[in-house]
C-alpha cells in the first residue's frame, strides 16, 4: 500500500514539474518511476514494460521494469472574462490562466 502511495506522489511531482516547464501532457505521455523519464509512447507492449515512441520501425524504445504509468494532464478549458477569452489549466482557485494578448490571471479571479 505504501509503495502505491509513493508512486502516486512521484507521478504528481512529475506532472507538476512538466507543467512548470511548459511541457504539454497528451494522451500518449507515460512515466517510468524507476528511471525517472517521461516519454510519448505511440504504443505500449502487451506486458506494459516497453514504450515504443515510433510505430514505423520500433526503434528508440525504452523499457521500464515496473511498467509505464500513463500521465493524466490537467483540465484545460477556456473562460470568457473581462472582455476576452482566457485559457486556464485546472479548476483550482489558483490555477493559472492566460489570454492571447498576454494577460495572466488566476481562475478564482475570473469565475
Helices and strands as residue ranges (DSSP letters): H 2-21, E 29-32, E 37-40, E 43-44, E 50-52, E 62-63, E 69-70, E 76-81, E 84-89, E 96-99, E 104-106, H 107-110
